Amino acid sequence: MLAVNFTAFFYNLNVSNLTRQVKKMKMEELEKVMIVEGKSDKEKIESVLNEPVRIICTNGTISQLKLEELADELYDKDVYILVDADDSGEKLRKQLKREFNEACHLHIDRAYKEVAAAPRHHVAAVLLRANLNVHTIFLERKSRGV
């Protein structure tokens, strides 16, 4: 009985690990990539998008070495950049613009300051203008409370 449970444990562990690796490989194969500042920005965008897009978080900053590695990795991808409408976001945008001069730069209204703080209908409109597919519920009247 112990051997069966031990085997089942390692089988589940290996399947789980394999599933994570396959998911990571699929994300790396996606043609569209969006670079954002933080995890909450990523979650907001994921909730609005209606197509697979790899979203990379910089956590507000990125080293030159990491930036160059990322540029090499994403050279053949459609890159979108959406950062906060504040000083640190604009500083990051300038840094990203040097490495990703072909990237599509998306901007939220300065009134919201942060991507995560912007209402979903506004984020959806920004993404839609960049020809990204969004859930249509966020394009309906904002009075619905979404």
N, C-alpha and C positions, 0 to 999 in steps of 0.2 A: 504493500500500500504506500509506503514511504517513497519507494522508487517511482511509482506512478505519479505521485504528487510532485516529486522533484523534477521528473521529465516534463510534466505539464507546465510547471513553473518556467523552465527554461525554454520550452516551445513558445509559450506566450511572450516571453521576453524577446526572443529572436524575431517572432512575427511582428511584434510592436516596433522593434528596432528597424526591421526591414520596411515596414509601412512608412515610418518616418523618412527613411532614406529615399524611397520611391517618391514620396510627396515632395521632398526637397529637389530631386532630379526634375520632376515635372515643373516645379516653380521656376527652375533655372532655364527650362526650355521655352518659357513663355516669351512672346515677342514684345509685349508691352511691359514696361517697368516704370514704377513711380517712386521717386525719392521724396521722403517726408522727414520731418524732424523727429517726431516722437511716436510712441506706441498709441497714445490716444488719438493722434491724427490718423494713424493707420487704421484703427478700429472704426473711426468715423467714415473714412473713405470706403473701407470694405463693406460697411452697412449700406452704402449708397450705390456702389458699382454693381452692374449686372453683367459682367464679363470677367474672365480671368486676367488679372494684372498682378504681377509680382510687385510687392510694396516693400521698399527698403527703408528702414529707420536709421537716421544718423545720430539720434539722441542729441541733436542740437549742434553737434560739432563733428568734424571728420579730419583725420590727419592727412597730410599730403600723400604719404605712402599708400594709405588705404584708398584715397581718392584715385590715385593712379591705377591701383589694382582693379578698382571698380570700373574705371574707364576702359581698361583692357577687356574686362569680362563683358561689358555691355556695348562694345563697339558696334555690334550689328543689330541692336535692339532699338525699339521706339521708346525713348526716355522722356518722361514727364517729371517736372519738378514743381512741387506744391509745398511751400513753406509758410510759416506765420508771417503776418503783415506787421512785423516789428523790427527793431534794429538788428537783433540777433538772426532773425529769419532772412533779412536782406543781406547781411554779411555772409551767411551760408549760401544764399542764392548766387552772389558774386563769385564765391569760391567754386561752386558747382558749374557756373556758366563758363569758367575758364577751361574745364575739362570736358564739359558736355555742351559745346557751342551749337550743336544741332538740336538740343533738347527743346521740348515744348514747355515754356514757362507758364504755369497757371497761377492766378492771383485771386485771393479772396478779398472781399471788401475790407478796407482798413478799419471800418467800424467794428468788425468782429475781432480783430487783432490776431486771434489764433484759429487755426483750422479746426481744432477740436471744439472751439466755442461757437463756431458758425453753425447756423441751423442746417439741417440736412437738405432742405429745399435749395438753399444757396449753394452748398457744396455740389449738389446734383446739377445745378445750372452751370457752374464753373466747369465741371467734368464734361457735360454735354457739349459745351462750346468747343471743347477739344476733341470732339467726335468720339468720346468714350460712352459706352452704353451704361445707362443708369436705370434703377428701378423707377418705373413711371409714377409710382405712388408719390415720390418726392417731387414730381413736376406738377402735381395738382395744386390747387389753391393752398397756400400756407395756413389758411384758417382752419384746416383739418387737424392741425396740431402735430404734424410730422416734421 
